[in-house]
């Protein structure tokens, strides 16, 4: 697979956008947890496990001297994170029963600790971040042929 090596390449721009989304999501999660003191639930931790490495993997893909198969490495983390985020969003929105939550101790997964504009919750933001990253990665996969 040829690498998107320059900012003039649309695939490089999509990779950069995916990296920006992963970086913003990572910084927001760290800010909420470390600065504002919001304790993450179990599902939030699992989503962080998928999101945090994406900053490094996607960032490495932006460099011309490293492996061009960044999509191959980033896509499994993105799919796993998106599935976890969708499950968490459904649970927090009340679409799934509360007994389906893996959170037995500590912060409940079904509780929305942060709500902006009456409907924007942290699980929804996670779904949007992983969806945006996945859209960028699928665009790159479609544009950059082996």
C-alpha positions in Angstrom: 0.0 0.0 0.0 1.4 3.4 -0.9 1.5 5.9 1.9 -0.2 9.3 2.0 3.0 11.2 2.4 2.2 14.8 1.8 -0.4 17.3 3.0 -1.4 17.8 -0.7 -2.7 14.2 -0.7 -6.4 13.9 0.3 -5.7 10.6 2.0 -3.0 12.4 4.2 -5.6 15.0 5.0 -8.1 12.4 6.1 -5.4 10.7 8.2 -4.6 14.0 9.8 -8.3 14.6 10.6 -8.6 11.2 12.1 -5.5 12.0 14.2 -7.0 15.3 15.3 -10.2 13.6 16.3 -8.3 11.0 18.4 -6.2 13.6 19.9 -9.1 15.8 20.9 -11.0 12.9 22.3 -8.0 11.8 24.3 -7.3 15.3 25.7 -11.0 15.7 26.5 -11.1 12.4 28.4 -7.9 13.3 30.3 -9.2 16.8 31.1 -12.6 15.5 32.4 -10.9 12.8 34.5 -7.8 14.5 35.8 -8.8 18.2 35.9 -12.5 18.1 36.5 -12.4 15.0 38.6 -15.1 12.9 36.8 -14.4 9.3 37.6 -14.9 7.2 34.4 -17.1 4.1 34.5 -16.0 0.7 33.3 -17.2 1.2 29.7 -15.5 4.6 29.6 -12.2 2.9 30.6 -12.6 0.3 27.8 -13.3 3.1 25.2 -10.2 4.9 26.5 -8.2 1.7 25.9 -9.3 1.9 22.3 -8.9 5.6 21.8 -5.6 6.5 23.5 -3.4 4.3 21.3 -5.0 5.7 18.2 -3.2 9.0 18.8 0.2 7.3 18.5 -0.8 4.9 15.6 -2.4 7.6 13.5 0.3 10.1 14.3 3.0 7.6 13.2 1.1 7.1 10.0 1.5 10.8 9.2 5.3 10.4 9.1 6.7 9.4 5.7 9.3 7.1 7.0 7.0 4.8 8.9 4.7 2.0 7.9 2.0 3.0 5.4 -0.4 0.3 6.6 -1.7 2.5 9.3 -5.3 1.8 8.5 -4.7 -1.9 9.1 -3.5 -1.1 12.6 -6.0 1.6 13.5 -9.2 0.1 12.2 -9.5 -2.8 14.7 -9.1 -0.3 17.6 -11.7 2.0 16.0 -14.3 -0.8 15.4 -13.9 -2.1 19.0 -14.2 1.4 20.4 -17.2 2.3 18.3 -19.0 -0.9 19.3 -18.3 -0.2 23.0 -19.4 3.4 22.6 -22.6 2.4 20.9 -23.4 -0.1 23.7 -22.6 2.6 26.3 -24.7 5.2 24.5 -27.7 2.7 24.3 -27.3 1.9 28.0 -27.0 5.5 29.1 -30.0 6.6 26.9 -32.2 3.9 28.5 -32.6 1.8 25.4 -31.0 -1.2 27.2 -32.0 -2.3 30.7 -29.7 -1.1 33.5 -29.0 -4.7 34.5 -27.2 -5.1 31.1 -24.4 -2.8 32.4 -21.0 -4.3 33.3 -20.6 -1.6 36.0 -21.4 -3.4 39.3 -19.3 -1.2 41.6 -18.2 2.4 41.4 -19.6 4.8 38.8 -22.7 3.4 37.0 -22.5 3.1 33.3 -26.1 4.1 32.8 -25.7 7.5 34.5 -25.0 10.6 32.4 -22.7 12.7 34.5 -22.2 15.4 31.8 -25.1 16.6 29.6 -24.7 19.6 27.3 -27.6 21.3 25.4 -30.0 18.7 26.9 -28.9 15.8 24.7 -25.1 15.7 24.2 -23.7 13.1 26.6 -20.2 11.7 26.9 -21.2 8.3 25.3 -22.7 10.2 22.3 -19.4 12.2 21.9 -17.5 8.9 22.0 -19.8 7.5 19.3 -19.2 10.6 17.2 -15.4 10.5 17.7 -15.1 6.9 16.8 -17.5 7.3 13.8 -15.5 10.2 12.5 -12.2 8.3 12.8 -13.8 5.3 11.1 -15.1 7.4 8.2 -11.6 8.8 7.7 -10.0 5.4 7.8 -12.5 3.9 5.4 -11.9 6.9 3.0 -8.2 6.3 3.1 -8.7 2.6 2.6 -10.8 3.3 -0.5 -8.5 6.0 -1.9 -5.1 4.3 -1.3 -4.9 1.0 -3.2 -2.1 -1.6 -2.7 
